[in-house]
Amino acid sequence: MEVLVKIEGGFAEVGAGAWLMGRAQPAAFFGDAVRRRRKGWVVRDRGRLDLVETTATAKCSDSVRPFLTYLPCAEPVFAVSDKVLVSPASARAGAELVKLIPMSFTSAICVTEFRQDWLVAATASRTARVQVAEGETFSARPEAVVAWTGNRPTGFCRKIGIFDVILPRAPKGLLLHFHGPCVVWIEGAGGAAPAGARQPFAARRAYGV
């Protein structure tokens, strides 16, 4: 597998080609970088990832998520769409919403599936690769999950009320359970709002929401 990306100085550098990039990418480029419409009736990650065609070198970087991790996709990799920085457009196999709470459509993580080549993830902290053996269960906070291989994780919470199902925020203590064999990439979760959570009213007002 030929690696077509160079990671240096907080930037992922790619050449001419068709790429799947995070929002507001590339940060800088030579030549042209043209956004193309992503075709399909239901494209779950359309609002999170763009199809960008470049004619020369392009540099991708995210000032909010400055840590970059290269993930090879020798086997199917499921990555949190919001944390994907760049990958070959041909690597994407699809996207789906992974529910955090059964029967709830509001608390879910958008995930993009990659079946070949590679992807570069951008995270707010350093990532760790965790190998989960067959028969083992690995638990992680939803906001800490970057990507995984193997079976889809299951949401777990010791106590769920009716409002946890209908409101657009995740309950306290919510975890994702990964059942081996699989590999899970995680980042730090300190200070981050839980996936699917709404900001407090004061915070929303401060940002003009």
C-alpha positions as CSV (number, residue, x, y, z in Angstrom):
1,M,0.0,0.0,0.0
2,E,1.5,3.3,-1.1
3,V,1.3,6.1,1.5
4,L,0.4,9.4,-0.2
5,V,0.5,11.6,2.8
6,K,3.3,13.2,4.8
7,I,2.7,14.3,8.4
8,E,5.0,17.0,9.6
9,G,4.8,20.0,11.9
10,G,1.1,19.5,12.6
11,F,0.1,19.3,9.0
12,A,-0.9,16.4,6.8
13,E,0.4,17.1,3.3
14,V,-1.1,15.4,0.2
15,G,-0.5,15.9,-3.5
16,A,-2.8,16.1,-6.5
17,G,-5.9,13.9,-6.4
18,A,-9.4,13.4,-5.0
19,W,-9.6,13.6,-1.2
20,L,-12.1,13.3,1.5
21,M,-11.3,16.2,3.9
22,G,-12.8,17.7,7.1
23,R,-14.6,21.0,7.0
24,A,-12.5,24.1,6.2
25,Q,-9.8,21.9,4.6
26,P,-7.2,22.2,3.2
27,A,-5.7,24.9,5.3
28,A,-3.4,25.9,2.5
29,F,-2.5,24.7,-1.0
30,F,-0.6,25.2,-4.2
31,G,-2.6,25.3,-7.5
32,D,-6.3,24.7,-7.1
33,A,-8.5,23.0,-4.5
34,V,-12.0,22.5,-5.8
35,R,-14.9,21.2,-3.7
36,R,-17.1,18.7,-5.6
37,R,-20.7,17.7,-4.8
38,R,-20.9,14.4,-3.1
39,K,-23.5,12.3,-4.9
40,G,-26.1,10.1,-3.2
41,W,-29.5,10.4,-1.7
42,V,-28.5,9.5,1.9
43,V,-24.9,10.6,2.7
44,R,-24.7,10.5,6.5
45,D,-21.3,12.3,6.7
46,R,-22.0,14.9,3.9
47,G,-22.1,17.8,6.4
48,R,-18.9,16.7,8.1
49,L,-16.6,15.7,5.2
50,D,-16.0,17.3,1.8
51,L,-14.9,15.9,-1.5
52,V,-11.9,18.0,-2.6
53,E,-9.9,17.7,-5.8
54,T,-6.4,19.2,-5.7
55,T,-4.1,19.9,-8.6
56,A,-0.9,20.2,-6.5
57,T,0.3,20.0,-2.9
58,A,-2.3,20.7,-0.2
59,K,-1.8,21.0,3.6
60,C,-4.5,20.0,6.1
61,S,-4.5,21.0,9.7
62,D,-7.0,21.9,12.4
63,S,-6.0,24.4,15.1
64,V,-8.7,23.1,17.5
65,R,-7.5,19.5,17.0
66,P,-3.8,19.7,16.5
67,F,-2.8,16.1,17.1
68,L,-2.6,14.0,13.9
69,T,-2.8,10.2,13.8
70,Y,-2.2,8.0,10.7
71,L,-4.5,5.0,10.6
72,P,-3.9,2.3,7.9
73,C,-7.1,0.6,6.6
74,A,-5.8,-2.9,5.8
75,E,-9.1,-4.0,7.4
76,P,-12.3,-2.0,7.7
77,V,-11.9,1.0,10.0
78,F,-14.8,2.9,11.4
79,A,-13.8,6.5,12.2
80,V,-15.8,9.3,13.9
81,S,-16.5,11.5,11.0
82,D,-15.9,14.8,12.8
83,K,-12.4,13.6,13.6
84,V,-11.4,12.7,10.1
85,L,-8.9,15.2,8.6
86,V,-8.0,13.7,5.2
87,S,-8.1,10.4,3.3
88,P,-8.2,9.3,-0.3
89,A,-11.8,9.6,-1.6
90,S,-11.7,6.0,-2.8
91,A,-11.1,4.7,0.7
92,R,-14.6,5.6,1.9
93,A,-17.0,2.7,1.9
94,G,-20.0,4.4,3.5
95,A,-21.3,6.1,6.6
96,E,-23.8,5.5,9.4
97,L,-25.2,6.8,12.6
98,V,-24.2,4.8,15.7
99,K,-26.9,5.2,18.3
100,L,-25.7,5.9,21.9
101,I,-29.0,5.0,23.4
102,P,-31.4,2.4,21.9
103,M,-34.6,3.8,20.4
104,S,-33.1,7.3,20.5
105,F,-32.4,9.2,17.2
106,T,-31.0,12.3,18.9
107,S,-27.9,10.9,20.6
108,A,-25.8,9.3,17.9
109,I,-22.3,9.5,16.5
110,C,-21.8,9.9,12.7
111,V,-19.2,7.3,11.6
112,T,-17.4,6.9,8.3
113,E,-16.2,3.5,7.1
114,F,-12.9,3.1,5.3
115,R,-12.1,-0.2,3.6
116,Q,-8.7,0.5,1.9
117,D,-5.8,2.9,1.9
118,W,-5.6,5.1,5.0
119,L,-7.0,8.1,6.9
120,V,-5.5,10.8,9.1
121,A,-7.5,11.7,12.2
122,A,-7.2,15.1,13.9
123,T,-7.8,15.1,17.7
124,A,-7.7,17.5,20.6
125,S,-5.2,15.3,22.5
126,R,-2.8,12.4,21.7
127,T,-4.3,9.1,20.7
128,A,-3.8,5.6,22.0
129,R,-4.2,2.3,20.2
130,V,-5.9,-0.3,22.3
131,Q,-6.0,-4.0,21.3
132,V,-9.0,-5.8,22.6
133,A,-8.7,-9.6,22.7
134,E,-11.5,-12.0,21.9
135,G,-13.9,-12.3,24.8
136,E,-12.8,-9.0,26.3
137,T,-14.9,-5.9,26.7
138,F,-13.4,-2.4,26.5
139,S,-15.3,0.6,27.7
140,A,-14.7,4.2,26.6
141,R,-16.6,7.5,26.9
142,P,-18.2,8.4,23.5
143,E,-16.2,11.7,23.2
144,A,-12.9,9.8,23.7
145,V,-13.5,7.4,20.7
146,V,-11.6,8.2,17.5
147,A,-12.0,5.0,15.5
148,W,-12.3,1.2,15.8
149,T,-12.2,-2.1,13.9
150,G,-14.5,-5.1,14.4
151,N,-18.1,-5.1,15.6
152,R,-20.1,-2.0,16.2
153,P,-19.9,-0.9,19.9
154,T,-23.0,-0.9,22.1
155,G,-24.1,2.0,24.4
156,F,-24.3,1.3,28.1
157,C,-25.6,3.4,31.0
158,R,-26.5,2.2,34.5
159,K,-29.6,4.4,34.6
160,I,-31.6,5.9,31.7
161,G,-34.8,7.9,32.1
162,I,-37.4,8.8,29.6
163,F,-35.8,12.3,29.0
164,D,-32.5,10.6,28.1
165,V,-34.3,9.0,25.2
166,I,-36.1,12.0,23.8
167,L,-33.8,14.9,24.6
168,P,-30.8,15.8,22.3
169,R,-28.1,15.1,24.8
170,A,-26.4,12.1,26.3
171,P,-27.0,11.0,29.9
172,K,-24.3,11.1,32.5
173,G,-22.2,8.0,32.8
174,L,-22.8,6.9,29.2
175,L,-20.2,4.5,27.8
176,L,-19.5,2.6,24.6
177,H,-18.7,-1.1,25.0
178,F,-16.3,-2.6,22.4
179,H,-16.4,-6.4,22.3
180,G,-13.2,-8.1,21.1
181,P,-11.5,-9.0,19.0
182,C,-11.0,-5.4,17.8
183,V,-8.8,-2.4,17.9
184,V,-9.9,0.9,19.3
185,W,-8.2,4.3,19.0
186,I,-9.0,6.8,21.8
187,E,-8.1,10.3,22.8
188,G,-8.4,12.2,26.1
189,A,-11.9,13.1,27.2
190,G,-11.3,15.7,30.0
191,G,-13.3,18.9,29.6
192,A,-15.2,17.8,26.5
193,A,-18.9,17.9,26.2
194,P,-20.4,14.4,25.8
195,A,-21.3,13.4,22.2
196,G,-24.8,14.5,21.4
197,A,-24.9,16.9,24.3
198,R,-26.4,20.4,24.1
199,Q,-24.5,23.4,25.5
200,P,-25.9,25.1,28.6
201,F,-28.1,28.1,27.8
202,A,-25.5,30.6,29.1
203,A,-22.9,29.1,26.8
204,R,-25.3,29.2,23.8
205,R,-26.2,32.8,24.5
206,A,-22.5,33.8,24.7
207,Y,-22.0,32.4,21.2
208,G,-25.2,34.0,19.9
209,V,-27.1,30.8,19.5
